[in-house]
């Protein structure tokens, strides 16, 4: 599937600011055999006085922008053309009884090694409540891949999507106690549940194509940034991605931007500002399918 992507993050301030530095993590990744970036560009208003780009420890593309002039609003916009395929899941998952031995003998320590995704992280603490929930689905010699689906289904059945009860700062244990939240909450809760029984799991940020109801026109900017989970199912199966918010394995309607241990590693924007007032934020996302026949002209329409 080929997509035209537009993502805009805007910040308005009640008082003028005299400077700031921002870290952006909003550019999709090139993933062999899964996701091809035909073109990609990030712009900002106002223009930065300094900018740099690098890959972080987990291989995510990071842009750092610095502003020194006086302004009352900042905005960051991504435009990209991305070709996405359905990830192939290898049906060679380890079973839960042998996973700990497999991990003990797994010597790889690269950025996506499962050893980085087992314990506590900045936003996720492995509490008893998560383990108790997960153990309800554990059976002798159950394959990790099957267990991922069962835990995901369990969360989907018990949780309710509600954007009014949590924020980006809500700990997963609070959202789990409420049994309500958004994709960030669903994902961090599922990660905590999996890690609590020794299954390596990480956080994925990205975009998802949404389809309007029959007979309705598609709303501009109606799509939103999304989050889901990646789970290590053993050395033969590797990393598999599951979306607990929608109770499904990830397909070609998902665009991956960044991977990490939890939301803190992949937050779309972080930074510091010189200001005395308050700020508000808005987000607009469009993920628009386009014809494969336009691929060649798209690759030349944006500067990479």
SETORPA-986524 format. One line per field, with one value per residue: x, y, z of N, C-alpha, C in turn; residue number from 1. Coordinates in Angstrom, 1 decimal. Example, Ala and Ser with C-alpha at 12.3 -4.5 7.8 and 13.67 -1.06 7.14 Angstrom:
n_px	13.2  12.8 .
n_py	-5.7  -2.2 .
n_pz	7.8  7.1 .
ca_px	12.3  13.7 .
ca_py	-4.5  -1.1 .
ca_pz	7.8  7.1 .
c_px	13.2  12.9 .
c_py	-3.3  0.0 .
c_pz	7.8  7.9 .
n	1  2 .
//
This chain:
n_px	0.8  0.5  1.2  0.3  1.4  0.7  1.6  1.0  2.2  1.3  2.0  0.7  1.2  0.5  2.0  4.7  7.6  11.1  13.0  14.0  14.5  14.0  13.2  12.5  10.7  9.4  9.6  9.1  10.5  12.8  12.3  13.5  11.9  9.4  8.7  9.0  10.5  9.7  9.9  10.6  10.1  10.7  9.4  9.4  7.8  8.5  11.5  14.2  17.1  19.2  19.9  19.9  20.4  20.0  20.5  19.0  19.7  17.9  17.6  15.9  14.9  15.9  15.3  16.8  16.0  16.6  15.5  15.8  14.7  11.9  8.6  5.2  4.1  4.7  5.2  5.4  5.9  5.4  5.9  5.4  6.0  5.1  5.7  4.1  4.1  2.4  3.6  5.5  4.7  6.6  6.0  7.3  7.3  8.7  7.8  6.1  7.2  9.8  11.0  12.5  14.9  15.7  16.2  18.2  20.3  20.6  22.7  22.9  23.2  22.3  20.6  17.9  17.8  16.2  16.8  16.8  14.2  12.8  12.6  11.8  11.0  11.2  8.5  7.1  6.3  6.8  4.2  2.3  -0.4  -0.4  0.9  -0.9  -3.1  -2.1  -1.4  -3.7  -4.1  -2.0  -0.9  0.3  3.2  2.2  2.4  4.4  3.5  0.8  0.0  0.4  -1.7  -3.9  -3.6  -3.8  -6.4  -7.8  -7.3  -8.5  -11.2  -11.7  -11.0  -12.0  -12.1  -11.4  -10.9  -11.0  -10.2  -7.5  -4.1  -1.0  0.8  -0.2  0.3  0.6  -0.5  -2.5  -4.3  -5.0  -6.3  -8.6  -9.6  -9.8  -8.8  -6.5  -4.7  -2.0  -2.2  -3.3  -1.2  1.0  0.1  -0.3  2.4  3.5  2.1  3.0  5.8  5.8  5.5  7.8  8.1  9.7  8.9  8.0  7.5  5.7  5.5  3.5  1.6  -1.8  -4.0  -7.2  -10.6  -13.5  -16.9  -19.4  -20.8  -20.0  -17.9  -14.4  -12.7  -10.5  -7.4  -8.3  -7.2  -4.9  -1.9  -0.6  -0.3  1.3  2.3  5.4  6.6  8.8  9.2  10.9  14.0  13.7  11.2  11.2  10.6  7.3  4.4  1.7  -1.5  -3.2  -5.3  -7.0  -7.2  -5.6  -3.1  -0.4  -0.9  -0.7  -1.8  -0.6  1.9  5.1  6.9  8.7  10.6  10.8  11.3  9.2  6.7  8.2  10.6  10.0  8.5  6.8  7.6  9.9  11.3  12.7  11.7  11.8  9.6  6.8  4.1  1.3  0.8  -0.7  -1.6  -2.0  -2.9  -2.7  -3.4  -3.0  -3.4  -3.2  -4.3  -2.8  -2.5  -0.5  0.6  1.5  3.9  6.6  6.6  6.0  8.3  10.0  8.8  9.2  11.8  14.3 .
n_py	-1.2  2.2  5.4  8.8  11.1  13.4  15.2  17.3  19.2  21.6  24.3  26.7  29.7  31.5  33.7  35.5  33.7  33.5  31.8  28.4  24.8  21.9  18.4  16.2  13.4  12.2  11.2  8.7  5.3  3.6  0.3  -2.8  -4.8  -4.3  -1.5  1.2  4.3  6.6  9.3  12.1  14.8  17.4  20.3  23.6  26.2  29.0  29.4  27.4  28.4  26.7  23.4  19.8  16.3  12.9  9.3  7.6  5.5  3.3  3.3  5.2  8.0  11.2  14.6  17.7  20.9  24.4  27.5  31.0  33.5  35.8  34.6  33.5  31.1  27.8  25.4  22.1  20.2  17.2  15.8  13.1  10.2  7.0  3.5  0.7  -2.7  -5.8  -7.1  -10.1  -12.8  -15.1  -18.4  -19.7  -19.6  -19.4  -21.4  -20.6  -21.9  -22.5  -20.1  -18.5  -19.9  -19.7  -16.9  -16.6  -17.8  -16.2  -14.1  -11.7  -8.2  -5.8  -2.8  -3.6  -5.9  -8.4  -8.2  -5.6  -5.0  -6.1  -5.4  -2.9  0.4  3.9  4.8  2.5  0.3  -2.8  -4.2  -6.1  -6.3  -6.4  -8.8  -10.6  -10.4  -11.2  -13.9  -15.2  -16.1  -17.8  -21.0  -24.3  -24.8  -23.1  -21.2  -18.3  -16.4  -17.0  -16.5  -13.7  -12.8  -13.7  -12.2  -9.7  -9.7  -10.1  -7.6  -5.9  -6.7  -5.9  -3.3  0.1  2.4  5.7  9.0  11.0  10.6  10.1  11.3  12.2  11.9  10.0  7.3  3.8  2.0  3.5  4.0  1.3  0.6  2.1  0.9  2.2  4.4  5.6  4.8  5.0  4.3  1.7  0.3  0.6  -0.6  -3.3  -3.9  -3.8  -6.0  -8.2  -8.1  -8.6  -11.3  -12.3  -11.9  -10.3  -7.0  -4.0  -0.5  1.0  3.8  5.5  5.8  5.3  4.3  5.4  4.6  6.2  6.1  4.2  6.0  8.5  11.4  11.6  13.1  15.8  15.7  13.9  11.6  10.2  10.3  7.1  4.2  1.1  -2.3  -4.1  -7.4  -9.8  -13.0  -15.1  -16.4  -17.5  -16.6  -13.9  -10.3  -9.3  -7.4  -6.0  -4.6  -3.5  -1.8  -2.0  -4.7  -6.5  -8.0  -6.2  -4.6  -3.6  -1.1  0.4  2.7  2.8  4.8  5.1  3.2  1.9  1.5  2.5  5.1  7.3  7.0  7.5  9.8  12.2  14.8  16.6  19.0  22.3  25.5  29.1  30.8  32.4  32.0  29.9  27.0  25.5  22.6  21.3  18.7  17.3  14.9  13.1  10.2  9.1  6.8  6.1  5.8  3.1  3.6  6.1  6.2  6.7  9.5  10.5  10.0  12.0  14.3  15.3  16.4  14.3 .
n_pz	0.0  -0.8  0.5  1.1  3.3  5.9  8.7  11.3  14.0  16.4  18.5  20.7  22.5  25.5  26.2  24.7  23.6  24.0  23.1  22.4  22.5  20.6  20.4  17.9  17.0  14.6  12.1  9.7  9.7  7.6  6.7  6.0  3.6  4.6  5.0  3.0  2.5  0.3  0.0  2.1  4.4  6.7  8.1  9.7  11.6  13.5  11.3  12.2  14.1  14.5  13.6  13.6  12.9  13.7  14.5  17.1  20.0  19.6  16.9  15.8  13.9  14.6  15.0  15.9  16.8  17.2  18.5  18.6  18.3  19.0  19.4  19.2  18.6  17.6  15.0  13.6  10.8  9.0  5.9  3.7  1.6  1.7  1.2  2.2  3.4  4.4  7.4  7.6  9.5  11.1  11.7  14.0  16.8  20.2  23.0  26.1  28.3  27.7  27.1  29.0  29.2  26.6  26.4  28.3  27.0  24.8  23.2  21.9  21.9  20.7  19.6  19.4  20.9  22.9  25.6  26.4  26.8  28.9  31.7  34.2  33.0  32.1  32.1  32.8  35.3  36.7  38.1  40.6  39.8  37.0  36.4  37.6  36.0  33.5  34.0  33.9  31.4  30.7  29.8  30.0  28.1  26.1  23.1  22.7  20.8  20.5  23.1  23.2  21.6  23.1  25.5  24.5  23.4  25.8  27.1  25.3  25.6  28.3  28.5  27.8  25.2  25.8  25.5  27.4  29.9  30.5  30.2  28.4  30.4  32.2  34.3  33.4  35.3  36.5  34.4  33.9  36.2  36.0  33.7  31.3  28.6  26.1  22.9  23.8  26.5  26.3  25.0  26.7  29.0  28.0  27.5  30.0  31.2  29.6  30.1  32.8  33.0  32.0  29.2  26.5  25.6  23.7  22.9  20.2  18.1  15.8  12.8  11.7  9.1  8.8  8.1  6.8  8.0  6.1  3.4  4.4  4.1  4.1  6.8  6.9  8.4  10.3  11.1  13.5  15.5  16.5  18.6  19.3  20.1  20.3  20.3  21.5  20.3  20.5  19.0  16.5  15.5  16.1  16.4  16.8  15.9  17.6  17.9  20.6  21.0  18.9  18.8  17.1  14.9  13.4  10.3  6.8  7.0  8.8  9.8  10.7  13.0  15.2  17.7  21.0  24.6  26.1  26.1  26.7  25.4  22.7  22.3  20.4  20.4  22.4  24.7  25.7  26.8  26.9  28.6  30.2  30.4  29.6  27.5  24.6  22.7  19.4  17.0  13.8  11.4  8.4  6.6  3.6  1.2  -2.0  -5.6  -6.9  -9.4  -9.4  -8.2  -9.2  -9.9  -7.4  -5.9  -6.7  -5.9  -3.4  -1.3  0.0 .
ca_px	0.0  1.3  0.5  0.7  1.3  0.8  1.5  1.4  2.1  1.3  2.0  0.4  1.6  -0.2  3.0  5.8  8.7  12.3  13.9  13.6  15.1  13.0  13.7  11.4  10.8  8.1  9.9  9.0  11.7  13.0  12.3  13.6  10.8  8.1  8.3  10.0  10.3  10.0  10.3  10.2  10.6  10.2  9.6  8.9  7.6  9.5  12.6  15.2  18.4  20.1  19.2  20.7  19.7  20.8  19.7  19.2  20.1  17.0  17.6  14.9  15.4  15.7  15.7  16.9  15.8  16.8  15.0  16.3  13.9  10.7  7.5  4.0  3.6  5.6  4.6  6.3  5.1  6.1  5.3  6.1  5.4  5.6  5.1  4.0  3.6  2.0  4.7  5.3  5.0  7.2  5.3  8.2  7.4  9.0  6.7  6.3  8.0  11.2  11.4  13.5  16.1  16.1  16.7  19.5  21.3  20.6  23.8  22.8  22.9  22.1  19.5  16.7  18.0  15.1  17.2  16.5  12.8  12.3  12.4  11.2  11.5  10.9  7.1  6.5  6.8  6.1  3.5  1.6  -1.7  -0.2  1.2  -2.1  -4.0  -1.5  -1.3  -5.0  -4.0  -0.9  -1.1  1.6  3.7  1.5  3.4  4.4  2.7  -0.6  -0.2  0.3  -3.0  -4.8  -3.5  -4.3  -7.9  -8.3  -7.3  -9.5  -12.5  -11.9  -10.7  -12.8  -11.4  -11.9  -9.8  -11.2  -9.8  -6.0  -3.2  0.3  1.5  -0.9  1.0  -0.2  -1.3  -3.8  -5.3  -5.4  -7.3  -9.8  -9.9  -10.1  -7.7  -6.3  -3.7  -0.8  -2.5  -3.5  0.1  1.9  -0.5  0.1  3.8  3.7  1.5  3.9  7.1  5.6  5.6  9.1  8.1  10.2  7.9  8.4  6.5  5.9  4.7  3.4  0.3  -2.7  -5.0  -8.6  -11.6  -14.7  -18.1  -20.1  -21.6  -19.5  -16.7  -13.2  -12.4  -9.1  -6.7  -9.1  -6.3  -4.1  -0.8  -1.1  0.7  1.0  3.3  6.2  6.8  9.8  8.6  12.0  15.0  13.2  10.0  11.7  9.7  6.0  3.7  0.3  -2.3  -4.2  -6.4  -7.9  -7.2  -5.2  -1.7  -0.2  -0.9  -0.2  -2.4  0.2  3.1  6.0  7.8  9.8  10.5  11.5  10.9  7.9  6.4  9.3  11.7  9.6  7.6  7.0  8.3  10.3  12.1  12.7  11.3  11.8  8.3  6.2  2.7  0.9  0.8  -1.7  -1.1  -3.0  -2.3  -3.5  -2.7  -3.7  -2.8  -4.1  -3.8  -2.6  -2.3  0.9  1.1  2.1  5.1  7.8  6.5  6.0  9.6  10.7  8.0  9.7  13.3  14.5 .
ca_py	0.0  3.5  6.4  10.2  11.4  14.7  15.3  18.7  19.5  23.0  24.8  28.1  30.2  32.7  34.8  35.3  33.0  34.1  30.8  27.0  23.7  20.8  17.1  15.7  12.0  12.1  10.8  7.2  4.6  2.6  -1.1  -3.8  -5.7  -3.9  -0.1  1.9  5.7  7.2  10.8  12.6  16.2  18.0  21.8  24.2  27.6  29.7  28.6  27.2  29.0  25.6  22.1  18.6  15.1  11.7  8.2  7.4  4.1  2.3  3.4  6.1  9.2  12.3  16.0  18.7  22.3  25.4  28.8  32.1  34.7  35.9  34.1  33.1  29.8  26.9  24.3  21.2  19.4  16.1  15.3  11.9  9.2  5.7  2.3  -0.3  -4.0  -6.5  -7.8  -11.5  -13.4  -16.5  -19.3  -20.5  -18.9  -20.2  -21.5  -19.8  -22.7  -22.5  -18.7  -18.0  -20.6  -19.1  -15.6  -16.8  -18.2  -15.2  -13.2  -10.4  -7.0  -4.7  -1.9  -4.3  -7.1  -8.5  -8.0  -4.2  -4.8  -7.0  -4.9  -1.6  1.5  5.2  4.9  1.2  -0.4  -4.2  -4.4  -7.4  -6.3  -6.7  -10.2  -11.4  -10.3  -12.0  -15.3  -15.8  -16.6  -18.7  -22.4  -25.1  -24.9  -22.2  -20.5  -16.9  -15.7  -17.3  -15.8  -12.3  -12.6  -13.9  -11.1  -8.5  -9.9  -9.9  -6.2  -5.3  -7.0  -5.3  -1.8  1.0  3.6  7.0  10.0  12.1  10.2  10.0  12.2  11.6  11.7  9.1  6.0  2.7  1.4  4.3  3.7  -0.1  0.5  2.6  0.1  3.2  5.1  5.7  3.8  5.0  3.5  0.2  -0.2  0.5  -1.7  -4.6  -4.1  -4.2  -7.3  -9.1  -8.1  -9.1  -12.8  -12.6  -11.8  -8.9  -6.2  -2.6  0.5  1.5  4.9  5.6  6.3  4.3  4.7  5.2  4.6  6.8  5.2  4.2  7.2  9.7  11.8  11.6  14.4  16.2  15.7  13.1  10.5  10.6  9.4  5.9  3.4  -0.3  -3.1  -5.1  -8.5  -10.8  -14.4  -16.1  -16.1  -17.9  -15.8  -12.5  -9.3  -9.3  -6.2  -6.2  -3.4  -3.9  -0.8  -2.6  -6.2  -7.2  -7.9  -5.0  -4.9  -2.6  0.2  1.0  3.4  2.9  6.0  4.9  2.1  2.1  0.7  3.0  6.4  8.3  6.9  7.8  10.9  12.9  16.1  17.0  20.2  23.3  26.8  30.3  31.4  32.6  31.7  28.6  26.6  24.5  21.8  20.6  17.7  17.0  13.8  12.5  9.1  8.9  5.8  6.6  4.7  2.6  4.1  7.4  6.0  7.4  10.9  10.9  9.9  13.2  15.5  15.8  16.2  13.4 .
ca_pz	0.0  -0.9  1.3  1.2  4.8  6.4  10.1  11.8  15.5  16.6  19.9  20.9  23.8  25.9  26.2  23.7  24.1  23.5  22.7  22.8  21.8  20.5  19.9  17.2  16.6  13.8  10.7  9.5  9.5  6.5  7.3  4.9  3.2  5.2  4.9  2.1  2.5  -1.0  0.2  3.5  4.6  8.0  8.1  10.9  11.7  12.6  10.8  13.3  14.0  14.5  13.4  13.4  12.7  14.1  14.9  18.6  20.3  19.1  15.5  15.4  13.3  15.6  14.6  17.0  16.3  18.2  18.1  19.4  18.1  19.8  18.7  20.0  18.1  16.8  14.3  12.9  9.8  8.3  4.6  3.3  0.8  2.3  0.7  3.3  3.2  5.5  7.9  7.6  10.9  11.1  12.7  14.8  18.1  21.3  24.0  27.3  29.3  27.3  26.8  29.9  28.9  25.3  26.7  29.0  26.0  23.7  23.5  21.1  22.8  19.8  20.1  19.5  21.7  23.8  26.9  26.7  26.9  29.9  33.1  34.4  32.2  32.7  32.3  33.0  36.4  36.7  39.3  40.8  39.1  35.6  36.4  37.9  34.8  32.4  34.4  33.6  30.0  30.6  29.8  29.9  26.7  25.1  22.3  23.0  19.8  20.9  24.4  22.9  21.1  24.2  26.4  23.7  23.4  27.2  27.4  24.5  26.2  29.6  28.5  27.0  24.7  26.3  25.5  28.3  31.3  30.7  29.4  28.0  31.6  33.1  34.5  32.9  36.4  36.7  33.3  34.0  37.3  35.4  32.5  30.3  28.1  24.6  22.4  24.6  27.7  26.0  24.7  27.9  29.9  27.5  27.7  31.5  31.4  29.0  30.8  34.1  33.0  31.3  27.7  26.1  24.9  23.5  22.5  18.9  17.8  14.3  12.2  11.2  8.2  9.3  7.0  7.3  7.9  4.8  3.0  5.0  3.5  5.0  7.4  6.8  9.7  11.2  11.6  14.7  15.8  17.1  19.3  19.5  20.9  19.6  21.3  21.0  20.4  20.3  18.0  15.1  15.2  16.2  16.9  16.2  16.4  17.9  18.3  21.6  20.9  17.9  18.9  15.8  14.5  12.6  8.8  5.9  7.2  9.9  9.4  11.9  13.1  16.2  18.6  22.3  25.8  26.4  25.4  26.9  24.4  21.4  22.3  19.1  20.6  23.7  24.5  26.7  26.3  27.8  28.6  31.5  30.4  29.4  26.1  24.2  21.5  18.5  16.1  12.6  10.7  7.2  6.0  2.4  0.2  -3.4  -6.6  -7.1  -10.7  -9.2  -7.3  -9.7  -9.8  -6.0  -5.4  -7.1  -5.5  -2.1  -1.1  1.1 .
c_px	0.9  0.5  1.1  0.4  1.5  0.6  1.9  1.1  2.2  1.2  1.7  0.7  0.8  0.7  4.0  6.9  10.0  13.4  13.5  14.4  14.2  13.7  12.4  11.7  9.5  8.4  9.9  10.3  11.7  13.2  12.4  12.4  9.5  7.7  9.4  9.6  10.7  10.5  9.9  10.9  9.9  10.5  9.0  8.7  7.7  10.6  13.6  16.5  19.5  19.3  20.2  19.8  20.6  19.9  20.0  19.5  19.2  16.8  16.5  15.6  15.0  16.1  15.7  16.9  15.9  16.3  15.5  15.5  12.6  9.5  6.4  3.5  4.7  4.8  5.6  5.5  6.0  5.2  6.1  5.3  6.0  4.9  5.2  3.5  3.2  3.2  4.5  5.7  5.4  6.6  6.2  8.4  7.9  7.8  7.1  7.2  9.5  11.8  12.5  14.9  16.6  16.7  18.1  20.6  21.4  21.6  23.8  22.4  22.8  20.9  18.2  16.8  16.8  15.5  16.9  15.0  12.1  11.9  11.7  11.8  11.0  9.4  6.4  7.1  6.0  5.5  2.7  0.3  -1.6  0.1  0.0  -3.0  -3.4  -1.5  -2.7  -5.0  -2.9  -1.3  0.2  1.9  3.0  2.6  3.2  3.5  1.2  -1.0  -0.4  -1.1  -4.0  -4.8  -4.1  -5.8  -8.5  -8.3  -8.4  -10.9  -12.8  -11.7  -11.8  -12.0  -12.1  -10.8  -9.9  -10.7  -8.3  -5.3  -1.9  1.1  0.9  -0.1  0.1  -1.0  -2.6  -4.8  -5.8  -6.5  -8.6  -10.4  -10.4  -8.8  -7.6  -5.1  -2.5  -1.0  -2.6  -2.1  1.0  1.4  -0.1  1.5  4.1  3.2  2.5  5.2  7.0  5.7  6.8  9.1  8.6  9.2  8.3  7.2  6.8  5.0  4.6  2.0  -0.5  -3.7  -6.4  -9.5  -12.9  -15.9  -18.7  -21.0  -21.1  -18.2  -15.6  -12.9  -10.9  -8.5  -7.4  -8.2  -5.5  -2.9  -1.3  0.1  0.3  2.2  4.1  6.6  7.8  9.4  9.6  12.8  14.5  12.0  10.4  10.6  8.4  5.2  2.2  -0.3  -3.4  -5.4  -7.4  -7.9  -6.8  -3.7  -1.6  -0.2  -0.3  -0.9  -1.7  1.5  4.0  6.9  9.0  9.5  11.3  10.9  9.5  7.7  7.5  10.4  11.3  8.6  7.9  7.7  8.6  11.1  12.0  12.4  11.6  10.5  7.8  4.7  2.4  1.0  -0.3  -1.2  -2.2  -2.2  -3.3  -2.7  -3.6  -2.8  -3.7  -3.5  -3.8  -2.3  -0.8  1.4  1.8  3.4  6.3  7.7  6.5  7.4  10.4  10.0  8.5  11.2  13.4  15.4 .
c_py	1.2  4.6  7.8  10.6  12.8  14.7  16.7  18.8  21.0  23.3  26.3  28.5  31.4  33.9  34.5  34.6  33.6  33.0  29.4  26.0  22.5  19.6  16.5  14.2  11.7  11.6  9.3  6.6  3.7  1.2  -2.1  -4.7  -5.4  -2.5  0.6  3.4  6.3  8.6  11.2  14.0  16.7  19.5  22.3  25.7  28.0  28.8  28.5  27.9  27.9  24.3  21.0  17.4  13.9  10.5  7.9  5.9  3.1  2.4  4.4  7.4  10.4  13.6  16.9  20.1  23.3  26.7  29.8  33.3  34.7  35.4  33.6  31.7  29.1  25.8  23.4  20.3  18.4  15.9  14.2  11.0  7.9  4.5  1.3  -1.6  -4.7  -7.3  -9.3  -12.1  -14.8  -17.3  -20.2  -19.9  -19.9  -20.4  -20.9  -20.6  -22.7  -21.1  -18.3  -18.6  -20.0  -17.8  -15.7  -17.1  -17.3  -14.2  -11.9  -9.3  -5.7  -3.9  -2.6  -5.7  -7.2  -8.2  -6.5  -4.0  -5.8  -6.4  -3.6  -0.6  2.8  5.3  3.6  0.6  -1.7  -4.5  -5.7  -7.4  -6.7  -8.2  -11.0  -11.5  -11.3  -13.5  -16.0  -16.5  -17.6  -20.1  -23.1  -25.2  -24.1  -21.4  -19.0  -16.1  -15.8  -16.5  -14.3  -12.0  -12.7  -12.7  -9.8  -8.5  -9.6  -8.4  -5.5  -5.5  -6.2  -3.8  -1.1  2.2  4.9  8.0  11.1  11.8  10.2  11.1  11.5  11.3  10.6  7.8  4.9  2.0  2.1  4.0  2.3  -0.2  1.1  1.8  1.1  3.9  5.2  4.7  3.8  4.1  2.0  -0.4  -0.4  -0.5  -3.0  -4.9  -4.5  -5.6  -8.4  -9.2  -8.8  -10.7  -13.2  -12.5  -10.4  -8.2  -4.7  -1.8  0.9  2.7  5.0  6.2  5.1  4.9  4.4  5.3  5.2  5.8  5.2  5.4  8.5  10.1  11.8  12.9  14.6  16.3  14.8  12.0  11.1  9.8  8.2  5.2  2.0  -1.0  -4.0  -6.1  -9.5  -12.2  -15.5  -15.8  -16.5  -17.1  -14.3  -11.6  -9.3  -8.1  -6.5  -4.9  -3.7  -3.0  -1.4  -4.1  -6.9  -7.1  -6.8  -5.4  -3.7  -1.3  0.9  1.5  3.5  4.1  5.6  3.7  2.3  1.3  1.2  4.4  7.4  8.2  7.4  9.0  11.8  14.2  16.3  18.3  21.1  24.6  27.9  31.0  31.5  32.2  30.2  28.3  25.6  23.8  21.3  19.7  17.4  15.9  13.3  11.4  8.7  7.9  6.5  5.5  4.4  3.2  5.4  7.4  6.8  8.9  11.4  10.9  11.2  14.5  16.1  15.6  15.3  14.0 .
c_pz	0.0  -0.3  1.1  2.6  5.1  7.9  10.6  13.3  15.7  18.1  19.9  22.3  24.2  26.1  25.2  24.4  23.4  23.1  23.1  22.0  21.8  19.9  19.2  16.8  15.8  12.4  10.6  9.2  8.2  7.1  6.2  4.8  3.8  4.9  4.1  2.1  1.1  -1.0  1.5  3.7  5.9  7.8  9.4  10.7  13.1  12.1  12.0  13.1  14.0  14.3  13.2  13.4  13.0  14.3  16.4  18.8  19.7  17.6  15.0  14.9  14.2  14.9  15.8  16.4  17.5  17.7  19.1  19.3  19.0  18.9  19.7  19.6  17.4  16.2  13.6  12.0  9.1  7.0  4.1  2.4  1.2  1.6  1.8  2.9  4.5  6.1  7.9  9.0  10.7  12.1  13.4  16.2  19.2  22.2  25.3  28.3  28.9  27.1  27.7  29.6  27.5  25.6  27.4  28.1  24.8  24.0  22.8  22.0  21.9  20.3  20.2  20.1  22.7  25.3  27.4  27.1  27.9  31.3  33.1  33.4  32.7  33.0  32.7  34.2  36.5  38.0  39.4  40.0  37.7  35.5  36.7  36.7  33.7  32.7  34.1  32.2  29.7  30.7  29.6  28.4  25.7  24.4  22.6  22.1  20.1  22.2  24.2  22.5  22.2  25.1  25.7  23.7  24.8  27.5  26.6  25.0  27.5  29.5  27.6  26.5  25.1  26.4  26.5  29.7  31.6  29.9  29.1  29.3  32.5  33.1  34.0  34.0  36.7  35.7  33.4  35.1  36.8  34.3  31.4  29.8  26.6  24.2  23.3  25.8  27.4  25.8  25.9  28.9  29.4  27.6  29.1  31.7  30.8  29.8  32.2  34.2  32.1  29.8  27.3  25.3  24.8  23.0  21.1  18.7  16.2  13.9  11.7  10.3  8.8  8.1  7.5  7.2  6.5  4.5  3.6  4.2  4.5  5.5  7.3  8.2  10.8  11.8  12.7  14.8  16.7  17.8  19.4  20.1  20.0  20.7  20.7  21.3  20.2  19.1  16.6  14.6  15.2  16.8  16.1  16.7  16.5  18.4  19.3  21.5  19.9  17.8  17.6  15.7  13.5  11.1  8.0  6.0  8.3  9.3  10.6  11.9  14.0  17.1  19.9  23.4  26.2  25.8  25.6  25.9  23.0  21.3  21.1  19.3  22.1  23.6  25.8  26.0  27.3  27.6  30.0  31.6  30.2  27.9  25.9  22.9  20.7  17.5  15.0  11.8  9.5  6.7  4.8  1.4  -1.2  -4.3  -6.8  -8.4  -10.5  -8.5  -7.9  -9.6  -8.3  -5.4  -5.7  -6.6  -4.2  -2.0  0.1  2.1 .
n	1  2  3  4  5  6  7  8  9  10  11  12  13  14  15  16  17  18  19  20  21  22  23  24  25  26  27  28  29  30  31  32  33  34  35  36  37  38  39  40  41  42  43  44  45  46  47  48  49  50  51  52  53  54  55  56  57  58  59  60  61  62  63  64  65  66  67  68  69  70  71  72  73  74  75  76  77  78  79  80  81  82  83  84  85  86  87  88  89  90  91  92  93  94  95  96  97  98  99  100  101  102  103  104  105  106  107  108  109  110  111  112  113  114  115  116  117  118  119  120  121  122  123  124  125  126  127  128  129  130  131  132  133  134  135  136  137  138  139  140  141  142  143  144  145  146  147  148  149  150  151  152  153  154  155  156  157  158  159  160  161  162  163  164  165  166  167  168  169  170  171  172  173  174  175  176  177  178  179  180  181  182  183  184  185  186  187  188  189  190  191  192  193  194  195  196  197  198  199  200  201  202  203  204  205  206  207  208  209  210  211  212  213  214  215  216  217  218  219  220  221  222  223  224  225  226  227  228  229  230  231  232  233  234  235  236  237  238  239  240  241  242  243  244  245  246  247  248  249  250  251  252  253  254  255  256  257  258  259  260  261  262  263  264  265  266  267  268  269  270  271  272  273  274  275  276  277  278  279  280  281  282  283  284  285  286  287  288  289  290  291  292  293  294  295  296  297  298  299  300  301  302  303  304 .
//
